[in-house]
Amino acid sequence: MPDREIREPDNSTVDDWFGQKVDEDAEVADWAMKEAGGDEKKAEQLFEARADGEEQYDKAHPRPD
């Protein structure tokens, strides 16, 4: 397989890197805990309903075989 350089267009943006998703999910966790008034079970439900999580990232970025 020849080496190929990956080139992004000059005007491209990246908003779906795993690290970005982790940061976004951390913000959702903080929001969920505040929204739930400290109730961890309720916060977990809110988080699961709103967070993207690793599973969503993996769906959009399958690992090469």
N, C-alpha and C positions, 0 to 999 in steps of 0.2 A: 504494500500500500504506500503510495508516494506521500511524502510530507506535504501537507497543505496548510497554508496560513489562513487563519480565520480573520476576516476583516469586517468590521462593523461600519455601516455608513456613517458619515460625519454627523448626521442629525439623529442618530439612534439613541435610545435610552434603554436602560435595563432596570426593570422593576420587579423581577421575579427570582433574584438570586436567593439561595437558601438562607443566607445570613439576614437578608432583608425580611424574609418571611418569619424568621425566628424573632426578630425585633418587633415585627407587627403583632405576632402572637403574644409576646410579652406585654405589649400595650393592651391587647384584648384581655389578658389575664388580670391586669391591674383594674381595667374597667369593670370586668365581671365581678371581682371581689368588692369593689366599691358599690356597684349596682345591687349586689346581693346583701349589702349591709353586713358583710363579714361571714355570712352563712356559706361555708365551704361547699356544701352539696349543691346549693342553688348556683353558686359561682361556677362550679364545674359544668353544670348544665348550660349556663349562659355561654361559657367559654367554648364548649363543644359545638354549640349551635353557630357560633360566629367565627371561630379561629380557622385558618387555612390548614395549618399543621403540615407535618412531613408527608402525610399521605397525599395531600393535594399537590404538593411540590413534585412528588415522585410520579404522579399521573401525567403531569405536564413535561417531565424530564426523565423519560425512561433511560436506564443505563444501557449502553451498547452491549451487545452479546459478545 
